[in-house]
Amino acid sequence: MSDLTPEQISLLANKLLKGTISPEERVLFENWYNTFPDEAIEWKEEDVHSAEELQSRMLSPILNAIRDEKVHRISGRKWYWAAAVMLTLIITGGIYRYAVKEKQDRPLADAQSKAKNSIVPGRNKATLTLANGDVIVLEDEKNGALTKQGTVQIIKLGNGQLAYKDGQGKDAGKPVSFNTLSTPRGGQYQVTLPDGTVVWMNAASTLIFPTAFNGKDRTVKLKGEAYFEVAANDHQPFIVSVNNNMEVKVLGTHFNVMAYGEEPAVKTTLLEGMVKVAGNNKEVLLKPGQQAKMKNTGELNVLAVNVDEVVAWKNGVFSFNDVTIEEVMQQLARWYDAEVVYPDGIPKGLFRGEIDRTADISTVLKILEVSGVKFTVEGHKILVRA
């Protein structure tokens, strides 16, 4: 094996996937990968019938090698670093283009197209409920103007985006109507509100908002998770109401709110600007890089966090940093619209790494098994055992 440490391998792999790797670093990484014998990943078109089979063949020799190396260098923590390296290296689809080297007889995309899983990654899908109760299934609609709410034009853009053309001037003083944008489990969507604020919605989330911001403030209601880039307006604060007992108030800033009902706390994370988080007769001011965490008990704490990890979902990545298998599976369940079952109780252990949200579920579970946790897929259920 190469003398590269797991941390160095992980760093080089990330640079490779992001396109920031230097020629010298690329040579180092390729030399590391080339320590695996060619026959270990050899495959023929007629022998590979699915993406899962191809990925399994490619992963196995690397998984085994890292297991062997870590057991001598890290002893009891071998699974931790193996998971860290493998989650970063293998799970993102782009790495496979390098893993198969010049074997381009059958692109991975072709194999993936033949894979038939009952559990698939999420995609851009949502429903829009209008003020009169009509429901629009956005994935069934063509791009372009969908309808009007008063004088406000609702437009479907490409790539899972919705926009409200500002009709505030003409609608000023008129009764405000409300729309509801909902993403299911396994869905995500982006909406530009009438004031120009852009909202990215994660899976299993609901946003209720007015079709025009005519009042003294700009209030929306959120369930689930969303990332906000709020259009600046010193005279009309933007307020996110969460669970009827917590508010996030801003003038113009970038922040993320995670407020799933099944989670033990509501988390508000600030990236730019300043926000005030208030609830249960308590309030705090956040600075960039801080997160307000309000537990269901009403306790409110502020802590420093890695904001890139918090908003990784918006950029198409799951980011785990010393999180339990239960936390990992909770996120996967929402995105892959799967039910997670623990027949023998919840296994212990922590995970660190990044997973591309477009990865096939079988590939994700294959990597997680480096930790010793075992997975079985039965229809839409994922059984997790130690």
MARKOLLO-327571 format. One record per residue (C-alpha): z, y, x. Coordinates in nm, 3 decimals, decimal comma, m for minus. Layout:
N
+---------+---------+---------+
:      zz :      yy :      xx :
+---------+---------+---------+
:       Z :       Y :       X :
...
+---------+---------+---------+
% end
This chain:
386
+---------+---------+---------+
:      zz :      yy :      xx :
+---------+---------+---------+
:   0,000 :   0,000 :   0,000 :
:  m0,044 :   0,363 :   0,097 :
:   0,243 :   0,567 :   0,240 :
:   0,217 :   0,813 :  m0,049 :
:   0,537 :   0,847 :  m0,249 :
:   0,537 :   0,813 :  m0,629 :
:   0,589 :   1,189 :  m0,656 :
:   0,285 :   1,257 :  m0,435 :
:   0,070 :   1,009 :  m0,629 :
:   0,173 :   1,168 :  m0,957 :
:   0,093 :   1,517 :  m0,825 :
:  m0,251 :   1,414 :  m0,696 :
:  m0,333 :   1,236 :  m1,022 :
:  m0,244 :   1,545 :  m1,224 :
:  m0,462 :   1,762 :  m1,001 :
:  m0,748 :   1,515 :  m1,035 :
:  m0,728 :   1,521 :  m1,413 :
:  m0,705 :   1,901 :  m1,426 :
:  m0,994 :   1,949 :  m1,182 :
:  m0,781 :   2,136 :  m0,926 :
:  m0,774 :   1,867 :  m0,658 :
:  m0,908 :   1,962 :  m0,314 :
:  m1,159 :   1,743 :  m0,124 :
:  m0,884 :   1,641 :   0,119 :
:  m0,647 :   1,549 :  m0,162 :
:  m0,920 :   1,354 :  m0,339 :
:  m0,969 :   1,143 :  m0,026 :
:  m0,594 :   1,072 :  m0,012 :
:  m0,588 :   0,965 :  m0,376 :
:  m0,900 :   0,749 :  m0,348 :
:  m0,761 :   0,585 :  m0,034 :
:  m0,444 :   0,503 :  m0,228 :
:  m0,642 :   0,356 :  m0,517 :
:  m0,870 :   0,163 :  m0,281 :
:  m0,572 :  m0,034 :  m0,149 :
:  m0,620 :  m0,247 :  m0,462 :
:  m0,881 :  m0,521 :  m0,403 :
:  m1,209 :  m0,477 :  m0,589 :
:  m1,186 :  m0,821 :  m0,745 :
:  m0,865 :  m0,715 :  m0,915 :
:  m1,055 :  m0,486 :  m1,148 :
:  m1,397 :  m0,654 :  m1,149 :
:  m1,543 :  m0,689 :  m1,498 :
:  m1,875 :  m0,776 :  m1,656 :
:  m2,019 :  m0,637 :  m1,975 :
:  m2,042 :  m0,974 :  m2,145 :
:  m1,678 :  m1,053 :  m2,062 :
:  m1,520 :  m0,739 :  m2,210 :
:  m1,509 :  m0,717 :  m2,587 :
:  m1,279 :  m0,421 :  m2,647 :
:  m1,131 :  m0,113 :  m2,485 :
:  m0,790 :  m0,280 :  m2,490 :
:  m0,914 :  m0,575 :  m2,285 :
:  m1,087 :  m0,351 :  m2,031 :
:  m0,786 :  m0,123 :  m1,998 :
:  m0,552 :  m0,419 :  m1,962 :
:  m0,759 :  m0,562 :  m1,675 :
:  m0,762 :  m0,230 :  m1,498 :
:  m0,393 :  m0,160 :  m1,546 :
:  m0,246 :  m0,497 :  m1,453 :
:  m0,299 :  m0,493 :  m1,073 :
:  m0,170 :  m0,137 :  m1,042 :
:   0,131 :  m0,206 :  m1,261 :
:   0,218 :  m0,514 :  m1,059 :
:   0,174 :  m0,333 :  m0,728 :
:   0,398 :  m0,046 :  m0,831 :
:   0,659 :  m0,289 :  m0,962 :
:   0,660 :  m0,469 :  m0,626 :
:   0,676 :  m0,150 :  m0,423 :
:   0,950 :   0,012 :  m0,627 :
:   1,179 :  m0,290 :  m0,628 :
:   1,222 :  m0,259 :  m0,252 :
:   1,246 :   0,119 :  m0,235 :
:   1,440 :   0,216 :  m0,548 :
:   1,615 :  m0,100 :  m0,655 :
:   1,776 :  m0,056 :  m0,998 :
:   1,574 :   0,258 :  m1,071 :
:   1,238 :   0,094 :  m1,001 :
:   1,135 :   0,099 :  m1,367 :
:   1,213 :   0,469 :  m1,393 :
:   0,976 :   0,579 :  m1,120 :
:   0,718 :   0,318 :  m1,211 :
:   0,710 :   0,457 :  m1,562 :
:   0,696 :   0,810 :  m1,427 :
:   0,401 :   0,738 :  m1,200 :
:   0,212 :   0,519 :  m1,443 :
:   0,251 :   0,750 :  m1,741 :
:   0,104 :   1,031 :  m1,535 :
:  m0,165 :   0,827 :  m1,359 :
:  m0,308 :   0,590 :  m1,608 :
:  m0,258 :   0,703 :  m1,964 :
:  m0,497 :   0,998 :  m1,957 :
:  m0,846 :   0,880 :  m2,036 :
:  m1,009 :   1,077 :  m1,756 :
:  m0,848 :   0,865 :  m1,487 :
:  m1,048 :   0,561 :  m1,597 :
:  m1,370 :   0,722 :  m1,482 :
:  m1,227 :   0,707 :  m1,131 :
:  m1,054 :   0,373 :  m1,170 :
:  m1,379 :   0,189 :  m1,240 :
:  m1,535 :   0,369 :  m0,943 :
:  m1,912 :   0,327 :  m0,955 :
:  m1,920 :   0,049 :  m1,214 :
:  m2,113 :   0,250 :  m1,472 :
:  m2,298 :  m0,041 :  m1,633 :
:  m2,087 :   0,006 :  m1,943 :
:  m1,899 :   0,335 :  m1,993 :
:  m1,548 :   0,311 :  m2,127 :
:  m1,649 :   0,521 :  m2,425 :
:  m1,882 :   0,241 :  m2,538 :
:  m1,603 :  m0,012 :  m2,514 :
:  m1,368 :   0,217 :  m2,701 :
:  m1,615 :   0,258 :  m2,984 :
:  m1,592 :  m0,115 :  m3,049 :
:  m1,213 :  m0,121 :  m3,046 :
:  m1,068 :  m0,173 :  m3,391 :
:  m0,701 :  m0,082 :  m3,418 :
:  m0,508 :  m0,022 :  m3,734 :
:  m0,309 :   0,239 :  m3,539 :
:  m0,528 :   0,521 :  m3,408 :
:  m0,457 :   0,860 :  m3,245 :
:  m0,421 :   1,166 :  m3,464 :
:  m0,701 :   1,417 :  m3,517 :
:  m0,779 :   1,751 :  m3,681 :
:  m0,697 :   1,705 :  m4,048 :
:  m0,500 :   1,899 :  m4,307 :
:  m0,493 :   2,005 :  m4,670 :
:  m0,486 :   2,361 :  m4,799 :
:  m0,312 :   2,426 :  m5,131 :
:  m0,421 :   2,749 :  m5,297 :
:  m0,210 :   2,979 :  m5,513 :
:  m0,345 :   2,821 :  m5,833 :
:  m0,254 :   2,470 :  m5,716 :
:  m0,605 :   2,362 :  m5,615 :
:  m0,603 :   2,141 :  m5,304 :
:  m0,878 :   2,152 :  m5,042 :
:  m0,910 :   1,854 :  m4,804 :
:  m1,029 :   2,043 :  m4,499 :
:  m1,184 :   1,752 :  m4,311 :
:  m1,417 :   1,697 :  m4,610 :
:  m1,543 :   2,056 :  m4,604 :
:  m1,829 :   2,200 :  m4,401 :
:  m1,774 :   2,493 :  m4,166 :
:  m1,806 :   2,834 :  m4,327 :
:  m1,658 :   3,025 :  m4,619 :
:  m1,443 :   2,804 :  m4,841 :
:  m1,308 :   3,037 :  m5,108 :
:  m1,134 :   3,368 :  m5,172 :
:  m0,776 :   3,456 :  m5,256 :
:  m0,799 :   3,804 :  m5,403 :
:  m1,018 :   3,988 :  m5,157 :
:  m0,917 :   3,764 :  m4,867 :
:  m1,190 :   3,532 :  m4,740 :
:  m1,085 :   3,184 :  m4,623 :
:  m1,318 :   3,044 :  m4,358 :
:  m1,327 :   2,701 :  m4,197 :
:  m1,421 :   2,727 :  m3,831 :
:  m1,512 :   2,445 :  m3,594 :
:  m1,268 :   2,215 :  m3,415 :
:  m0,998 :   2,204 :  m3,681 :
:  m0,955 :   2,577 :  m3,731 :
:  m0,901 :   2,787 :  m4,041 :
:  m0,912 :   3,168 :  m4,060 :
:  m0,813 :   3,429 :  m4,317 :
:  m1,026 :   3,742 :  m4,306 :
:  m0,786 :   4,035 :  m4,340 :
:  m0,805 :   4,191 :  m4,683 :
:  m0,473 :   4,370 :  m4,650 :
:  m0,615 :   4,719 :  m4,702 :
:  m0,783 :   4,636 :  m5,033 :
:  m0,497 :   4,419 :  m5,157 :
:  m0,218 :   4,662 :  m5,067 :
:   0,020 :   4,705 :  m5,358 :
:  m0,110 :   4,401 :  m5,545 :
:   0,104 :   4,090 :  m5,613 :
:   0,100 :   3,855 :  m5,315 :
:  m0,012 :   3,494 :  m5,359 :
:   0,090 :   3,210 :  m5,129 :
:  m0,108 :   2,930 :  m4,968 :
:   0,025 :   2,610 :  m4,812 :
:  m0,132 :   2,439 :  m4,510 :
:  m0,009 :   2,082 :  m4,458 :
:  m0,085 :   1,836 :  m4,180 :
:  m0,013 :   1,467 :  m4,246 :
:   0,129 :   1,220 :  m3,997 :
:  m0,155 :   1,175 :  m3,752 :
:  m0,294 :   1,524 :  m3,811 :
:  m0,300 :   1,869 :  m3,650 :
:  m0,461 :   2,203 :  m3,737 :
:  m0,491 :   2,567 :  m3,634 :
:  m0,489 :   2,868 :  m3,864 :
:  m0,539 :   3,239 :  m3,806 :
:  m0,331 :   3,432 :  m4,059 :
:  m0,445 :   3,758 :  m4,225 :
:  m0,265 :   3,971 :  m3,964 :
:  m0,435 :   3,793 :  m3,672 :
:  m0,139 :   3,570 :  m3,586 :
:  m0,257 :   3,228 :  m3,467 :
:  m0,058 :   2,916 :  m3,557 :
:  m0,106 :   2,565 :  m3,413 :
:   0,047 :   2,301 :  m3,640 :
:   0,162 :   1,962 :  m3,515 :
:   0,158 :   1,641 :  m3,718 :
:   0,363 :   1,608 :  m4,039 :
:   0,411 :   1,984 :  m4,076 :
:   0,386 :   2,239 :  m4,357 :
:   0,334 :   2,616 :  m4,339 :
:   0,368 :   2,841 :  m4,646 :
:   0,231 :   3,194 :  m4,601 :
:   0,103 :   3,490 :  m4,806 :
:  m0,268 :   3,561 :  m4,829 :
:  m0,192 :   3,922 :  m4,732 :
:   0,105 :   4,078 :  m4,552 :
:   0,180 :   4,379 :  m4,771 :
:   0,559 :   4,397 :  m4,753 :
:   0,807 :   4,532 :  m4,502 :
:   0,785 :   4,210 :  m4,302 :
:   0,555 :   3,911 :  m4,245 :
:   0,748 :   3,605 :  m4,359 :
:   0,623 :   3,245 :  m4,344 :
:   0,806 :   2,918 :  m4,410 :
:   0,783 :   2,618 :  m4,179 :
:   0,871 :   2,250 :  m4,197 :
:   0,781 :   2,036 :  m3,897 :
:   0,651 :   2,188 :  m3,573 :
:   0,423 :   2,481 :  m3,494 :
:   0,336 :   2,709 :  m3,205 :
:   0,293 :   3,078 :  m3,289 :
:   0,104 :   3,356 :  m3,112 :
:   0,214 :   3,652 :  m3,322 :
:  m0,004 :   3,962 :  m3,353 :
:   0,199 :   4,265 :  m3,246 :
:   0,318 :   4,506 :  m3,516 :
:   0,621 :   4,721 :  m3,437 :
:   0,657 :   4,827 :  m3,800 :
:   0,631 :   4,486 :  m3,963 :
:   0,839 :   4,208 :  m3,803 :
:   0,716 :   3,850 :  m3,822 :
:   0,973 :   3,606 :  m3,961 :
:   0,964 :   3,226 :  m3,960 :
:   1,200 :   3,081 :  m4,219 :
:   1,316 :   2,727 :  m4,141 :
:   1,503 :   2,492 :  m4,374 :
:   1,631 :   2,789 :  m4,580 :
:   1,921 :   2,845 :  m4,340 :
:   1,759 :   2,969 :  m4,020 :
:   1,520 :   3,250 :  m3,931 :
:   1,319 :   3,341 :  m3,624 :
:   1,236 :   3,713 :  m3,616 :
:   0,980 :   3,872 :  m3,380 :
:   0,748 :   4,170 :  m3,348 :
:   0,478 :   4,011 :  m3,133 :
:   0,529 :   3,712 :  m2,908 :
:   0,452 :   3,347 :  m2,828 :
:   0,700 :   3,080 :  m2,931 :
:   0,735 :   2,722 :  m3,059 :
:   0,949 :   2,601 :  m3,349 :
:   1,033 :   2,234 :  m3,396 :
:   1,204 :   2,171 :  m3,731 :
:   1,148 :   1,813 :  m3,845 :
:   1,395 :   1,696 :  m4,107 :
:   1,467 :   1,370 :  m3,923 :
:   1,555 :   1,550 :  m3,599 :
:   1,922 :   1,635 :  m3,525 :
:   1,843 :   1,999 :  m3,442 :
:   1,596 :   2,282 :  m3,495 :
:   1,457 :   2,404 :  m3,162 :
:   1,301 :   2,746 :  m3,105 :
:   1,144 :   2,797 :  m2,762 :
:   1,021 :   3,133 :  m2,633 :
:   0,723 :   3,165 :  m2,399 :
:   0,653 :   3,540 :  m2,411 :
:   0,824 :   3,847 :  m2,554 :
:   1,159 :   3,835 :  m2,733 :
:   1,283 :   3,667 :  m3,049 :
:   1,602 :   3,671 :  m3,253 :
:   1,719 :   3,339 :  m3,394 :
:   1,969 :   3,361 :  m3,680 :
:   2,144 :   3,105 :  m3,897 :
:   2,487 :   3,015 :  m4,035 :
:   2,612 :   3,369 :  m3,968 :
:   2,519 :   3,340 :  m3,601 :
:   2,236 :   3,496 :  m3,405 :
:   2,104 :   3,495 :  m3,050 :
:   1,833 :   3,681 :  m2,860 :
:   1,604 :   3,464 :  m2,651 :
:   1,428 :   3,549 :  m2,329 :
:   1,113 :   3,370 :  m2,205 :
:   1,197 :   3,020 :  m2,086 :
:   1,493 :   2,984 :  m2,321 :
:   1,542 :   2,759 :  m2,621 :
:   1,775 :   2,808 :  m2,917 :
:   1,900 :   2,475 :  m3,045 :
:   2,067 :   2,474 :  m3,386 :
:   2,222 :   2,140 :  m3,475 :
:   2,255 :   2,016 :  m3,830 :
:   2,628 :   2,086 :  m3,797 :
:   2,551 :   2,458 :  m3,761 :
:   2,625 :   2,472 :  m3,387 :
:   2,389 :   2,712 :  m3,208 :
:   2,326 :   2,687 :  m2,833 :
:   2,087 :   2,850 :  m2,587 :
:   1,952 :   2,665 :  m2,285 :
:   1,681 :   2,703 :  m2,022 :
:   1,385 :   2,467 :  m2,065 :
:   1,045 :   2,388 :  m1,918 :
:   0,820 :   2,560 :  m2,172 :
:   0,512 :   2,369 :  m2,055 :
:   0,678 :   2,046 :  m2,165 :
:   0,775 :   2,192 :  m2,502 :
:   0,422 :   2,307 :  m2,591 :
:   0,237 :   2,021 :  m2,421 :
:   0,150 :   1,881 :  m2,765 :
:  m0,059 :   2,193 :  m2,836 :
:  m0,262 :   2,118 :  m2,524 :
:  m0,325 :   1,756 :  m2,619 :
:  m0,046 :   1,594 :  m2,420 :
:   0,289 :   1,427 :  m2,485 :
:   0,533 :   1,534 :  m2,213 :
:   0,852 :   1,334 :  m2,161 :
:   1,130 :   1,433 :  m1,924 :
:   1,421 :   1,191 :  m1,919 :
:   1,399 :   1,109 :  m2,289 :
:   1,509 :   0,793 :  m2,469 :
:   1,275 :   0,531 :  m2,608 :
:   1,380 :   0,644 :  m2,956 :
:   1,263 :   1,000 :  m2,884 :
:   0,936 :   0,872 :  m2,736 :
:   0,866 :   0,648 :  m3,033 :
:   0,953 :   0,922 :  m3,282 :
:   0,677 :   1,140 :  m3,141 :
:   0,431 :   0,853 :  m3,120 :
:   0,508 :   0,750 :  m3,479 :
:   0,423 :   1,096 :  m3,613 :
:   0,102 :   1,128 :  m3,414 :
:  m0,026 :   0,773 :  m3,462 :
:   0,104 :   0,753 :  m3,821 :
:   0,293 :   0,434 :  m3,743 :
:   0,624 :   0,284 :  m3,850 :
:   0,861 :   0,196 :  m3,566 :
:   1,101 :  m0,096 :  m3,608 :
:   1,382 :  m0,207 :  m3,374 :
:   1,456 :  m0,570 :  m3,477 :
:   1,732 :  m0,614 :  m3,218 :
:   1,857 :  m0,257 :  m3,187 :
:   1,729 :   0,038 :  m2,984 :
:   1,668 :  m0,045 :  m2,614 :
:   1,829 :   0,180 :  m2,355 :
:   1,653 :   0,368 :  m2,078 :
:   1,491 :   0,702 :  m2,003 :
:   1,125 :   0,792 :  m1,967 :
:   0,943 :   1,062 :  m1,774 :
:   0,571 :   1,131 :  m1,768 :
:   0,271 :   1,260 :  m1,959 :
:   0,054 :   1,082 :  m2,214 :
:  m0,281 :   1,204 :  m2,338 :
:  m0,267 :   1,229 :  m2,718 :
:  m0,616 :   1,079 :  m2,745 :
:  m0,511 :   0,757 :  m2,569 :
:  m0,539 :   0,429 :  m2,756 :
:  m0,201 :   0,305 :  m2,883 :
:  m0,241 :  m0,029 :  m2,703 :
:  m0,284 :   0,157 :  m2,374 :
:   0,021 :   0,372 :  m2,441 :
:   0,239 :   0,071 :  m2,515 :
:   0,105 :  m0,116 :  m2,211 :
:   0,228 :   0,164 :  m1,988 :
:   0,564 :   0,194 :  m2,160 :
:   0,620 :  m0,176 :  m2,100 :
:   0,663 :  m0,097 :  m1,729 :
:   1,020 :  m0,008 :  m1,824 :
:   1,088 :  m0,359 :  m1,949 :
:   1,066 :  m0,264 :  m2,316 :
:   0,836 :  m0,493 :  m2,517 :
:   0,610 :  m0,391 :  m2,805 :
:   0,436 :  m0,585 :  m3,081 :
:   0,188 :  m0,422 :  m3,319 :
:   0,171 :  m0,563 :  m3,671 :
:  m0,061 :  m0,358 :  m3,889 :
:   0,087 :  m0,008 :  m3,897 :
:   0,420 :  m0,126 :  m3,758 :
:   0,529 :  m0,115 :  m3,394 :
:   0,813 :  m0,356 :  m3,316 :
:   1,024 :  m0,249 :  m3,017 :
:   1,246 :  m0,493 :  m2,827 :
:   1,436 :  m0,489 :  m2,499 :
+---------+---------+---------+
% end
